[in-house]
Amino acid sequence: MAFRPAGGTAGRDGPGDPCGPGADTSGALEFRLLGPVSVTRAGAAVPLSGAKIHTVLAVLLLARGALVADSRLSAALWGDAPPPTSNAQIYTYVSRLRKTLGNGVQIFRKGPGYVLDARGAEIDLLSFERLDRLGRQALEENRHEEAGGLLGRALDCWSGHALENVTEHLLRFERPRLEFLRTQALERRIEADLSLGRHRSLVPELLSLVARFPMDENLRAHLITALHRSDRQAEAVQVYGEGRRILDEQLGVVPGQQLSGAYLRMLRGESAGTPRRPLVLLPARAAAFTGRTAEAARLRSLLLRRPSGPGARLRAALVTGMPGSGKTALATEVAHGCAEAFPDGVVHADLHDADGAARPPAAVLAEILAALGETADTARTARHGLGELVCRYRARIAGSRLLVVLDDAASDGQLAGLLPVGRDSALLVTSRERLATVPAVHTMSLGPLADEDAVALLAETAGADRIRAEPAAVRDLVRHCAGLPLALRIAGARLAARPHRAVARFAARLADPRTRLAALSYGNLDLTRTLGRALTRLSPATAAVLPRLAPVGPGPFTARLAGELTGLSEAEAERALEELVDGSLLFAEPDGAPGEDHYRFHPLVLLHADTVPRRPSPR
């Protein structure tokens, strides 16, 4: 029976994949149960003789490290009629296995049975189950390309029918369960391929499978769908009629929901042709995305979780953080990864211009409407005001499954007319502010990268070999960048542009506070410009206070100390500090003494503050 993927399988096998042709066991034992029971060591077969020794090995492996009682081994070997010498024979089989398998695994006696410890070996069944589980999760989250790849690799773990060379007693109990798991994985992989528009290449495979398993309604339903999408409706009708006849004659039942549903969809002309791929209008993914794995996983979970119940609301997530912390890169990475779950598209809008000025909501709405295919006269609509654009936008996306990504929001008011409607859509926002529009539990604040992640980001940009070659200089460079992703990206880009220059030379330039900010600029990446744009969003009073706070140092410090340094009252200083915290230019520390808050500067923000010209603070 052919369970190989029909299409799109390139790249499914990779180094170390125990089920692929590129497997590298490096001398470890590899056990196979999904086909003839067998053992290999470094690619060479380990000789085992007779069905009974294969049966003992299979039972021990299927126990997954648990105790296997003598009675269970006896039932697998001889059924209900064990010989008087059964215990002695089991002991002999186990002893032979110990000698044959060597030190790669351990089989030891425990109480009334045996335990096989195979933690250092590869077992095809465990690899299949892991890949199948990951593929099922990807399919549930509508990540069809990834699901098809994982499920295809899971099916590649099979090399025939399970447990082909064991006793009939073990076969009777274990094979149906394993073959059922295989069929489920196959059906899920076919579902993924259908979602990716591979119906034409699936037809030959499905014809063969339905001929072998004529009473499998799910496979027959998939065949009807594939034939319909391939404009072969007459054959699809024939396949359904044949299935209905077989189910009636063999089982006395009528077609179930999936088979009859596929037939009715064909009759109504639904889902004909290649499924429409979602419109994805996003910035390109960052060339190097490192260090935000947990945050990305949480955001995906928030956006992909389907709402349920009468009180379900819009799925929304907010990413906050200081300038240069990687908010846009994280949101873009997550949105690309979630795109398949939103069949009506993913749209992106930047809420600020390149110079840092907030864009008018009408201009943003007109841009989104154009991306969604609206062709009405936008200029005419703009003359009638924002209200008409909001109405058109809400009417256009009503009932849609859409992901809206709004980048660099300044306030809740800026988002008011841009929020998607309907609980099937989702919203992802980046901002330096914490916005009331998004529930607090769905807000993610990005801090500096850990040193290990910072080194990994440099290695992605400048080359791993080069970063490994100068560990001391790299540690210094990471310390001077203080975990800020933008600073690290600029440093990596500058190193990559000068491949023959020592890392230590650039680290020395960063070591001098007077040249550090100037060195952290390359191409269109400029840390000073990015921090400067953030200052333009502050009130005039707070913008004037910031450079006068430089002598306070990184902190932690209190509002009382800030007031003493700036000549402000403690209340005035606290208002300025809180505005800086809201703008992600200052960190709020845990409370110190009762009623006294503490604050801390990021080293690069503090360095920038010291370069800003001082002017009198407005009163």
Disulfide bonds with the S-S distance in Angstrom:
Cys19-Cys157 1.66
